[in-house]
Amino acid sequence: MSTLSTHVLDAVRGAPATGIAVALHGGGPEELDSGVTATDGRIGALGAELVAGTYRLVFDTGAYFAGLRIESFYPEISITFIVTEDRHYHIPLLLSPFAFSTYRGS
């Protein structure tokens, strides 16, 4: 079984993005788990154990930037990924109001 974590950094503020709601979905619309980024911008575990398949993380970036009173373009960011082997998957997100980037971390 595989495990999953995430880490969100706010590139504009140069700091971890605290308080972002994140939902984990499986192949369909059902929500499997959710969490909120801690003061270090991390959620250490989402979904107890993941089997092989397609998953989606949805980050509520609109609420995050609204709370900071910053205009933003993306109300949410959705990252779809595939679990293919038993390992730990880490999905970092580098965030700004008008852009984002991500990669498969370690």
C-alpha positions as CSV (number, residue, x, y, z in Angstrom):
1,M,0.0,0.0,0.0
2,S,1.1,3.6,-0.7
3,T,0.9,6.7,1.4
4,L,0.5,10.3,0.4
5,S,1.6,13.7,1.8
6,T,1.6,17.3,0.4
7,H,3.3,20.6,1.1
8,V,2.2,24.0,-0.1
9,L,4.4,27.1,-0.3
10,D,3.3,30.6,-1.0
11,A,5.8,32.1,-3.5
12,V,4.5,35.6,-3.1
13,R,5.0,35.7,0.6
14,G,8.0,33.4,0.6
15,A,6.4,31.3,3.4
16,P,4.4,28.1,3.9
17,A,0.8,28.3,2.9
18,T,-1.1,27.8,6.2
19,G,-4.8,26.8,6.4
20,I,-5.4,25.6,2.8
21,A,-8.2,23.0,2.7
22,V,-7.1,20.0,0.6
23,A,-9.4,17.1,-0.5
24,L,-8.3,13.7,-1.8
25,H,-10.6,12.0,-4.4
26,G,-10.3,8.6,-6.0
27,G,-11.2,7.8,-9.6
28,G,-14.7,9.2,-9.2
29,P,-16.2,12.2,-7.5
30,E,-16.2,10.7,-4.0
31,E,-13.9,12.4,-1.4
32,L,-11.7,9.8,0.3
33,D,-10.0,12.1,2.8
34,S,-9.3,15.8,3.5
35,G,-7.1,18.0,5.6
36,V,-5.9,21.5,6.2
37,T,-2.2,22.6,5.8
38,A,-0.5,23.2,9.1
39,T,1.7,26.2,10.0
40,D,4.6,24.6,8.0
41,G,2.3,24.2,4.9
42,R,2.2,20.5,5.2
43,I,-0.3,17.7,5.5
44,G,1.6,14.6,6.6
45,A,-0.9,12.0,5.6
46,L,-4.0,11.9,3.3
47,G,-5.8,8.7,2.7
48,A,-4.6,6.0,5.1
49,E,-3.3,3.6,2.4
50,L,-3.7,4.0,-1.3
51,V,-4.0,1.1,-3.8
52,A,-2.9,1.4,-7.4
53,G,-5.1,3.8,-9.4
54,T,-5.8,7.4,-10.3
55,Y,-6.3,10.0,-7.6
56,R,-6.9,13.8,-7.4
57,L,-5.9,16.4,-4.9
58,V,-8.0,19.6,-4.8
59,F,-6.6,22.6,-3.1
60,D,-9.0,25.4,-2.0
61,T,-6.7,28.3,-3.1
62,G,-9.5,30.8,-3.6
63,A,-10.4,30.8,0.1
64,Y,-6.7,31.0,1.0
65,F,-6.1,34.1,-1.0
66,A,-9.4,35.6,-0.1
67,G,-8.4,35.3,3.6
68,L,-5.3,37.2,2.8
69,R,-7.3,39.8,0.8
70,I,-5.3,39.0,-2.4
71,E,-7.0,38.7,-5.8
72,S,-6.4,35.4,-7.4
73,F,-7.2,33.7,-10.7
74,Y,-7.6,30.0,-9.6
75,P,-10.4,29.3,-7.1
76,E,-9.0,25.8,-6.8
77,I,-6.1,23.8,-8.1
78,S,-6.7,20.2,-9.0
79,I,-3.8,17.8,-9.4
80,T,-4.5,14.4,-10.8
81,F,-1.9,11.7,-10.4
82,I,-1.4,7.9,-10.7
83,V,-0.3,5.5,-8.0
84,T,1.5,2.7,-9.6
85,E,3.7,1.1,-7.0
86,D,3.9,0.7,-3.2
87,R,5.8,3.7,-2.0
88,H,5.3,7.1,-0.4
89,Y,4.0,9.8,-2.8
90,H,4.7,13.4,-1.9
91,I,3.0,16.2,-4.0
92,P,4.4,19.7,-3.4
93,L,2.6,22.8,-4.7
94,L,4.3,26.1,-5.2
95,L,1.5,28.7,-5.3
96,S,1.0,32.3,-6.3
97,P,-2.3,34.2,-7.1
98,F,-1.9,33.8,-10.9
99,A,0.4,30.7,-11.3
100,F,1.3,27.4,-9.7
101,S,3.7,24.5,-10.2
102,T,4.0,21.0,-8.9
103,Y,6.1,17.9,-9.2
104,R,6.4,14.4,-7.8
105,G,8.4,14.8,-4.7
106,S,10.2,12.3,-2.6
